Structure formats: structure tokens, C-alpha cells
Amino acid sequence: MKEKNPKKEELDFIYDEDLMPVLEKLGVKTNFTEGNIKCLFCNEVITLENLYSFFIDEGKLKMICDKEDCIKQFKAKG
């Protein structure tokens, strides 16, 4: 039986109170809280208020803001 890698597990949602621990496990909590992570599509700083989604692509964490155009681009890419 193949074991699941928890770092590769896909989640459909995450509770607000669980976000910071997840970002800490991914090693990006400090960059996130300091405003150093930007939207993949529009380059806007990602915050708790505008975070729409995040995923790992080619070993790098990518985040998407909640602007309508960015969400459309994200869904089209997916």
C-alpha cells in the first residue's frame, strides 16, 4: 500500500486558524506576515484578507489573490 505524502495532499479549504501553522510548516510564515509574498498574476501583496488560494508548483509556493481576473486566470490554468 502506497503511503500518502502529507506535503502533497490536496486540500479544498483551510480554516483561518489553521493557515499560519500550515504556512509555518511550508517555511513561508515570516515572508507571508512581512508582506513578501505576491500574487502570481497581478503581483499584489498577499494578505489574510485577500488570499484566494495557494499551491506548490515545481517546488515553489505560489499564491493567488481574490481579484476576479486573478481567480479566472487561476481556474483557466488549472
Protein Blocks (a to p, Z undefined) as FASTA:
>chain_A
ZZddfklpccfbdcfklmmmmmmmnopmmmmmnopaccfklopacdfklombdcdeehia
cdddfbfklmmmmmmmZZ
